[in-house]
């Protein structure tokens, strides 16, 4: 859980979001998210993890794939597409 929340925090920061803005995007109460990110809640529901993935603008499997660097995942999808297109970006 600690590893997951470290990843979510890194993604949140890479997206330039405060805890409050990220919680709102995830559909979570700010204080609840704050407790989760700080590690004070070690047993969160699966639905909460799904909301965290959605707030990061990624699929659940992407969030849980710890082999993928968080900074790359946090890039704007349009920017990623430009980088992937030869001769652009």
TAGI-V818862 format. One record per residue. N is the residue number from 1. RES is the residue in one letter. OMEGA is omega as a letter, one per 30 degrees, with the letter a starting at -180 (NA if undefined). Layout:
N|RES|OMEGA + N|RES|OMEGA
//
This chain:
1|X|a + 2|X|l + 3|X|l + 4|X|a + 5|X|l + 6|X|l + 7|X|l + 8|X|l + 9|X|l + 10|X|l + 11|X|l + 12|X|a + 13|X|l + 14|X|l + 15|X|l + 16|X|a + 17|X|l + 18|X|l + 19|X|a + 20|X|l + 21|X|l + 22|X|l + 23|X|l + 24|X|l + 25|X|a + 26|X|a + 27|X|l + 28|X|l + 29|X|a + 30|X|a + 31|X|l + 32|X|l + 33|X|l + 34|X|l + 35|X|l + 36|X|a + 37|X|a + 38|X|l + 39|X|l + 40|X|l + 41|X|a + 42|X|a + 43|X|a + 44|X|a + 45|X|l + 46|X|l + 47|X|l + 48|X|l + 49|X|l + 50|X|l + 51|X|l + 52|X|l + 53|X|a + 54|X|l + 55|X|l + 56|X|a + 57|X|l + 58|X|l + 59|X|a + 60|X|a + 61|X|l + 62|X|l + 63|X|a + 64|X|l + 65|X|a + 66|X|l + 67|X|l + 68|X|l + 69|X|a + 70|X|a + 71|X|l + 72|X|a + 73|X|a + 74|X|l + 75|X|l + 76|X|a + 77|X|l + 78|X|l + 79|X|l + 80|X|a + 81|X|l + 82|X|l + 83|X|a + 84|X|a + 85|X|a + 86|X|l + 87|X|l + 88|X|l + 89|X|NA
//
